[in-house]
C-alpha cells in the first residue's frame, strides 16, 4: 500500500492558489482512476483506490500547509507505512510553470509543508515537484503562492494534471521515468514522424535552343537532303 499526499490549504478561497497545486494533482488522479468518495480522516480528506495492481491512498491534509505533517503522520502510523511508502505532490518555486521533477528524499528548501512532514515521518519520502515559477524576489513569495493561477495558465495546468493522472500507475510501481514521460507527452506531444518519401529526382533542364534558331536544320538533317533539295534551299 502507498500513500499519495497532495499539499495545499483547505477552503474554497484557496482552491485555485498556486500553493494548492498538490491538491489539484491528487484530485485529478482520484477522478481519472475512479477512486472512492473522499472521507474526513487523519485531519484531512482521504480516498482509496487502485493504480494498476497497487492499492493507493490519496490524502489532502486540512491542517493548513504549515502543519501538513500532523495529518500525514497520523495516516502513516495507522497503516503502518514507512516514509518510503509516501509520495508528496507539492508546488515548487525553483521550477518553471509546467515543469515537473521526481525526487526521493532530501531537504525541504524552505517549503513549510515539506518541513512539517519531515518532522513527523522523516525525510525519506518521495516528492513530485510541480513547477509554478518564482516571482523574482523572496519578499514576494508569500503573496505569489497564495494567489490564484491566471486564466492564461489554464492550458498548461490542465495538460499537467492530465499527464500526472496518466502516469500515476507508473509512479505507484516506482517507475519515475515512465511517469515523467507520460507527463511530457501531455505537455509537449512529439512532432509528427519525418516524411520518409524519397526526394523526387530533379528535372533535367531542356537543352538550350540552337543559336542559329529553331528553324535551322541540323547537320544531320542536311546530309539527308537530296541534291535537288539543297539546290532549291539556296533560292529560298
Secondary structure as UniProt FT lines:
FT   STRAND          2..6
FT   HELIX           12..14
FT   TURN            15..16
FT   HELIX           18..20
FT   HELIX           21..32
FT   TURN            33..34
FT   STRAND          39..41
FT   TURN            42..43
FT   STRAND          44..51
FT   TURN            52..53
FT   STRAND          54..61
FT   HELIX           65..67
FT   HELIX           68..78
FT   TURN            79..80
FT   HELIX           83..85
FT   STRAND          86..92
FT   TURN            93..94
FT   TURN            97..98
FT   STRAND          100..104
FT   TURN            109..110
FT   HELIX           112..121
FT   STRAND          126..131
FT   HELIX           138..140
FT   HELIX           141..145
FT   HELIX           151..153
FT   HELIX           154..172
FT   TURN            173..174
FT   HELIX           176..187
FT   TURN            211..212
FT   TURN            214..215
FT   HELIX           219..223
FT   HELIX           227..234
//
